[in-house]
Amino acid sequence: MVLEVIYQDEWIVAVNKPHGLLVHRTGRAKDATVFALQTLRNQLGRHVYPVHRLDRKTGGVLLFALDEDIHRVMQKAFAEKKISKKYLAIVRGFTDDTGIIDYPIRKENGIMQDAVTRYKTLDRVELDFPSGHNKTSRYSLVEIYPETGRQHQIRKHFKHLHHPIIADRPYGCNKQNKLFKEKFSLTTMMLHASKLKFVHPVSERDIVITAKIQSEFQRMIKILGFRYPH
């Protein structure tokens, strides 16, 4: 595997992480043998340091530092909410034009953490195949701006709204996931980290890193008939 490098200078590097690829080794996914961290390290021939995380099932912008000092600075910037993040998702149902989800998330140790997500609906489609008791199926294409960075935050928040992300397991809708697998052969979760924006830790320039949506996401946008210009 060769990762798509979408930004690189002498201090930081970003890739467009494929859906299904773990960032690094973890005891929770013993089936995995390929990881973004090791793959990029081998690809560049040098150490790299991940400054944030993406779920295994999420594709898109993944940022690494190229030395430990920059790693610490960038992690601090994430922690202090100085880095803006934008995601794209396909969800069940018709979402509001805009919204703010302010809903605490419970950590594994039971502690509740504040979590806030803003979103904007880009397009909605209604298709003529049944969904549950309904004669048609409704879906929304949404742009998402998480203001905090809790584990599985976006996935949990859209489940909380009753607009789960398509092909999300375990937070999605089993009936929808089954429908998409059988009708469209889709098993890829429809969540993509599309953009990061921040001030460069050394040059102090504004940096915007954008990752193009990947093939399965593009396929579903076309099949479902969403209007999306990019």
DRENGUNU-257324 format. One line per field, with one value per residue: y, x, z of N, C-alpha, C in turn; residue in one letter; residue number from 1. Coordinates in steps of 0.02 Angstrom, whole numbers. Layout:
! DRENGUNU-257324
npy = [Y_...];
npx = [X_...];
npz = [Z_...];
capy = [Y_...];
capx = [X_...];
capz = [Z_...];
cpy = [Y_...];
cpx = [X_...];
cpz = [Z_...];
aa = [a_...];
i = [NUM_...];
//
This chain:
! DRENGUNU-257324
npy = [-60_111_266_411_560_718_838_908_965_1017_994_943_819_762_640_560_462_295_224_103_80_65_187_159_18_-82_-168_-195_-226_-355_-418_-337_-298_-201_-31_146_226_147_119_245_288_195_228_359_345_384_433_461_553_535_662_673_577_465_370_195_163_281_387_503_665_646_691_707_737_777_781_767_883_968_882_887_1022_1027_934_1001_1110_1049_1005_1126_1174_1244_1204_1188_1075_985_877_757_676_543_521_442_491_657_789_941_1108_1175_1140_1118_1002_970_870_768_644_481_417_268_238_283_418_571_675_839_873_941_969_1046_1061_1064_1048_989_932_842_686_588_427_297_171_56_89_18_46_140_199_257_305_411_522_618_728_787_920_928_996_965_1028_986_847_708_529_438_537_608_502_453_566_588_472_499_602_530_514_417_378_311_141_132_42_6_104_139_112_-45_-101_-11_-23_-157_-150_-64_-142_-255_-201_-110_-160_-104_-78_13_141_294_417_551_635_788_911_1006_1149_1266_1362_1365_1283_1329_1418_1502_1527_1522_1366_1256_1100_984_838_734_654_477_326_240_325_425_347_317_445_472_365_386_510_637_813_873_973_946];
npx = [42_23_15_-85_-9_-54_-12_145_286_442_412_283_164_30_-95_-217_-312_-363_-528_-556_-425_-316_-244_-134_-54_-160_-229_-361_-396_-353_-352_-294_-158_-94_-49_-75_26_148_153_167_286_376_360_407_531_571_544_376_245_89_-31_-162_-317_-405_-552_-545_-639_-663_-623_-500_-421_-272_-156_18_163_337_439_475_457_373_267_220_180_79_-13_-52_-114_-226_-289_-320_-416_-379_-372_-469_-595_-670_-797_-878_-1032_-1149_-1312_-1454_-1622_-1699_-1605_-1601_-1581_-1471_-1379_-1341_-1265_-1264_-1211_-1166_-1034_-1001_-855_-751_-719_-827_-838_-917_-903_-903_-970_-978_-1052_-1066_-1170_-1211_-1333_-1308_-1375_-1526_-1607_-1743_-1791_-1865_-1876_-1928_-1916_-1910_-2064_-2096_-2135_-2043_-1867_-1763_-1624_-1482_-1350_-1220_-1121_-999_-944_-848_-831_-771_-663_-702_-697_-768_-861_-938_-1009_-1083_-1156_-1239_-1312_-1381_-1463_-1551_-1518_-1427_-1261_-1235_-1196_-1126_-1065_-1052_-1150_-1244_-1394_-1458_-1548_-1541_-1405_-1400_-1484_-1409_-1297_-1348_-1417_-1328_-1201_-1124_-1009_-929_-910_-999_-922_-813_-663_-639_-569_-437_-393_-273_-149_16_142_274_303_196_98_-69_-138_-223_-286_-348_-440_-487_-645_-662_-668_-784_-868_-888_-953_-1075_-1130_-1158_-1246_-1354_-1391_-1355_-1324_-1170_-1033_-895];
npz = [0_-42_29_-3_-9_39_85_123_212_286_417_444_385_285_250_143_221_191_206_332_369_504_614_698_780_883_1022_1010_882_819_700_606_498_429_445_459_518_518_382_320_380_325_192_184_238_365_539_593_674_737_755_786_789_682_665_627_527_464_329_256_294_379_496_524_624_594_682_859_937_858_853_986_993_895_944_1059_1000_942_1060_1118_1035_920_793_654_598_465_411_304_278_245_294_374_339_339_382_482_412_469_620_796_895_1057_1165_1295_1302_1355_1426_1420_1551_1619_1645_1604_1461_1396_1235_1075_919_763_617_440_317_156_48_7_-22_-85_-109_-211_-146_-19_159_307_383_293_127_48_45_138_133_189_143_233_301_424_578_703_865_978_1020_1046_1068_937_919_816_759_868_901_787_790_908_863_789_658_595_533_372_350_467_602_771_786_694_592_590_496_388_358_317_206_121_103_37_-73_-134_-116_-16_113_170_288_282_310_305_330_280_282_359_452_504_595_542_636_630_518_534_443_372_353_248_226_116_83_-47_-75_-65_-170_-141_-71_-167_-261_-193_-179_-312_-346_-257_-295_-249_-250_-268_-281_-280];
capy = [0_177_316_473_618_777_897_892_1011_985_985_904_783_738_590_546_393_255_193_35_76_89_234_123_-47_-82_-234_-204_-247_-403_-441_-289_-308_-141_27_208_250_109_125_311_288_158_264_419_326_422_429_507_555_556_715_664_511_453_301_149_162_348_406_574_699_622_734_682_780_745_777_763_951_988_837_914_1085_1013_902_1055_1150_1011_1006_1194_1188_1293_1173_1176_1012_978_809_747_612_527_498_423_541_727_831_1013_1146_1181_1119_1109_945_981_808_738_575_443_381_198_236_308_491_607_730_884_862_986_960_1085_1032_1098_1001_1010_909_788_646_540_375_260_103_60_89_2_54_194_178_286_311_479_528_685_738_840_944_923_1033_949_1079_947_789_647_467_421_592_620_443_451_624_579_421_534_641_482_518_381_377_250_88_135_-10_-14_161_151_76_-112_-111_28_-53_-218_-128_-39_-198_-299_-164_-73_-192_-54_-93_69_193_356_474_571_695_822_971_1034_1217_1285_1404_1322_1293_1361_1476_1541_1537_1484_1304_1221_1035_955_770_716_595_417_296_216_384_454_302_325_511_466_320_417_569_700_867_890_999_932];
capx = [0_55_-32_-87_14_-91_25_208_343_494_389_221_142_-40_-115_-288_-316_-418_-575_-537_-355_-301_-189_-77_-71_-201_-251_-432_-406_-300_-354_-260_-86_-69_-66_-54_89_204_155_195_356_415_353_451_597_587_492_320_210_19_-49_-233_-340_-466_-576_-527_-689_-667_-570_-488_-359_-238_-97_76_222_398_484_439_438_314_214_192_147_17_-61_-77_-160_-288_-320_-345_-467_-353_-374_-539_-603_-732_-811_-934_-1065_-1216_-1350_-1524_-1672_-1689_-1579_-1616_-1534_-1411_-1392_-1288_-1277_-1228_-1233_-1106_-1017_-973_-793_-752_-715_-890_-839_-951_-865_-940_-956_-1018_-1043_-1108_-1176_-1249_-1357_-1290_-1426_-1570_-1638_-1795_-1787_-1927_-1876_-1954_-1871_-1952_-2135_-2105_-2134_-1983_-1808_-1737_-1554_-1453_-1278_-1208_-1054_-997_-889_-843_-797_-731_-634_-713_-695_-830_-908_-985_-1051_-1129_-1201_-1291_-1357_-1423_-1512_-1590_-1496_-1363_-1220_-1245_-1144_-1092_-1077_-1117_-1193_-1291_-1458_-1446_-1590_-1512_-1341_-1416_-1511_-1355_-1252_-1381_-1437_-1273_-1138_-1086_-990_-887_-947_-1001_-895_-750_-631_-624_-526_-408_-367_-235_-90_75_180_339_298_139_51_-131_-134_-285_-272_-410_-436_-542_-682_-636_-710_-849_-908_-906_-1003_-1140_-1156_-1186_-1303_-1409_-1412_-1341_-1288_-1109_-992_-823];
capz = [0_-42_52_-41_28_14_106_157_215_326_486_448_325_291_200_137_247_166_252_352_389_571_619_726_810_943_1042_995_812_809_630_562_487_396_485_427_546_491_309_303_402_275_129_186_262_426_591_591_739_726_802_803_771_644_672_574_474_434_283_250_314_439_502_561_632_573_739_922_959_819_876_1048_977_858_990_1102_959_939_1127_1131_984_874_727_633_562_428_388_259_295_220_352_363_353_321_436_478_370_511_688_845_940_1120_1199_1325_1283_1410_1414_1442_1625_1646_1652_1550_1432_1352_1164_1034_847_719_551_389_266_88_1_31_-76_-67_-160_-213_-119_49_217_365_369_245_57_18_88_138_154_187_138_282_316_497_609_775_905_1025_986_1085_1030_902_933_762_751_925_898_737_818_957_824_750_589_597_472_333_355_532_651_797_802_640_589_561_437_334_340_280_142_79_85_-11_-134_-164_-98_23_182_192_324_244_349_274_357_217_284_420_444_563_586_540_698_619_473_556_387_374_314_235_195_94_57_-91_-55_-96_-223_-119_-54_-232_-291_-160_-197_-380_-345_-220_-332_-215_-286_-231_-335_-276];
cpy = [63_228_379_531_680_843_873_951_979_972_940_871_760_690_587_472_355_232_123_27_105_138_199_58_-37_-153_-248_-231_-295_-431_-398_-304_-248_-80_90_231_214_116_191_315_252_196_324_403_366_414_481_500_578_607_715_595_515_381_259_155_229_360_481_599_671_656_703_738_740_749_784_832_976_945_865_978_1073_979_954_1098_1115_1015_1073_1219_1243_1266_1159_1115_1012_906_811_679_605_494_481_482_611_766_903_1048_1155_1157_1117_1052_955_924_774_665_541_407_309_190_264_383_523_666_773_870_904_976_1006_1050_1076_1047_1029_990_853_751_601_490_328_186_107_58_78_5_107_169_205_288_381_480_600_681_798_856_953_957_1016_1002_1048_883_725_586_451_476_601_562_440_508_615_520_454_574_596_491_482_382_309_205_95_76_3_43_174_111_10_-124_-73_-2_-116_-201_-106_-94_-241_-263_-133_-102_-144_-79_-38_121_260_416_488_635_735_879_984_1103_1239_1332_1360_1336_1327_1424_1525_1561_1498_1424_1274_1157_1002_886_756_655_535_380_273_273_418_412_311_393_508_423_352_481_635_750_887_910_975_862];
cpx = [43_2_-28_-67_-19_-60_90_255_394_472_327_205_71_-54_-191_-297_-375_-465_-551_-465_-346_-243_-126_-101_-113_-224_-323_-445_-349_-298_-311_-185_-53_-94_-38_15_149_211_186_268_400_415_401_522_619_530_438_280_138_-3_-124_-253_-399_-487_-552_-574_-695_-609_-556_-423_-333_-170_-44_128_284_454_444_417_375_254_180_152_80_-35_-92_-128_-227_-325_-350_-394_-444_-351_-446_-542_-670_-737_-870_-965_-1130_-1254_-1421_-1569_-1653_-1666_-1602_-1564_-1468_-1429_-1330_-1307_-1233_-1250_-1171_-1097_-981_-909_-799_-750_-777_-894_-873_-908_-911_-921_-1005_-1000_-1091_-1114_-1218_-1270_-1342_-1344_-1466_-1598_-1691_-1801_-1846_-1919_-1893_-1900_-1914_-2025_-2148_-2098_-2073_-1926_-1779_-1666_-1531_-1377_-1261_-1134_-1052_-934_-886_-803_-756_-708_-641_-713_-765_-883_-960_-1034_-1104_-1179_-1256_-1337_-1406_-1478_-1562_-1578_-1428_-1327_-1229_-1183_-1101_-1113_-1029_-1167_-1247_-1355_-1446_-1486_-1563_-1446_-1351_-1442_-1455_-1306_-1283_-1396_-1379_-1204_-1093_-1072_-947_-930_-942_-984_-825_-725_-604_-574_-500_-382_-334_-179_-28_119_247_333_243_92_-13_-125_-203_-269_-338_-398_-498_-579_-660_-690_-778_-896_-932_-961_-1072_-1171_-1190_-1249_-1365_-1434_-1402_-1308_-1229_-1056_-920_-807];
cpz = [0_-23_9_4_-2_39_138_154_261_398_493_381_337_234_198_157_217_222_269_374_459_569_645_758_873_958_1026_925_793_737_584_558_453_434_451_452_516_416_288_322_349_208_127_208_323_476_578_655_728_778_820_779_724_658_614_514_437_387_287_280_381_441_546_568_613_625_803_948_924_839_938_1035_942_901_1036_1064_952_1006_1143_1078_935_802_709_588_525_403_341_276_257_277_331_380_329_382_427_435_406_581_731_891_1001_1166_1228_1304_1341_1389_1439_1518_1659_1653_1591_1527_1390_1279_1123_960_810_652_505_336_196_38_33_-29_-46_-124_-155_-196_-45_102_279_346_316_173_20_69_81_165_148_179_182_288_392_524_683_811_962_989_1026_1040_1002_909_879_755_807_922_845_753_866_921_787_675_583_530_438_338_418_575_709_806_749_646_555_498_377_311_298_210_95_59_31_-77_-171_-151_-58_93_211_227_288_287_325_306_299_222_355_404_508_544_591_602_690_577_493_498_401_326_308_197_179_65_14_-64_-96_-136_-199_-100_-119_-265_-260_-174_-266_-380_-313_-253_-296_-261_-242_-282_-337_-300];
aa = [m_v_l_e_v_i_y_q_d_e_w_i_v_a_v_n_k_p_h_g_l_l_v_h_r_t_g_r_a_k_d_a_t_v_f_a_l_q_t_l_r_n_q_l_g_r_h_v_y_p_v_h_r_l_d_r_k_t_g_g_v_l_l_f_a_l_d_e_d_i_h_r_v_m_q_k_a_f_a_e_k_k_i_s_k_k_y_l_a_i_v_r_g_f_t_d_d_t_g_i_i_d_y_p_i_r_k_e_n_g_i_m_q_d_a_v_t_r_y_k_t_l_d_r_v_e_l_d_f_p_s_g_h_n_k_t_s_r_y_s_l_v_e_i_y_p_e_t_g_r_q_h_q_i_r_k_h_f_k_h_l_h_h_p_i_i_a_d_r_p_y_g_c_n_k_q_n_k_l_f_k_e_k_f_s_l_t_t_m_m_l_h_a_s_k_l_k_f_v_h_p_v_s_e_r_d_i_v_i_t_a_k_i_q_s_e_f_q_r_m_i_k_i_l_g_f_r_y_p_h];
i = [1_2_3_4_5_6_7_8_9_10_11_12_13_14_15_16_17_18_19_20_21_22_23_24_25_26_27_28_29_30_31_32_33_34_35_36_37_38_39_40_41_42_43_44_45_46_47_48_49_50_51_52_53_54_55_56_57_58_59_60_61_62_63_64_65_66_67_68_69_70_71_72_73_74_75_76_77_78_79_80_81_82_83_84_85_86_87_88_89_90_91_92_93_94_95_96_97_98_99_100_101_102_103_104_105_106_107_108_109_110_111_112_113_114_115_116_117_118_119_120_121_122_123_124_125_126_127_128_129_130_131_132_133_134_135_136_137_138_139_140_141_142_143_144_145_146_147_148_149_150_151_152_153_154_155_156_157_158_159_160_161_162_163_164_165_166_167_168_169_170_171_172_173_174_175_176_177_178_179_180_181_182_183_184_185_186_187_188_189_190_191_192_193_194_195_196_197_198_199_200_201_202_203_204_205_206_207_208_209_210_211_212_213_214_215_216_217_218_219_220_221_222_223_224_225_226_227_228_229_230];
//
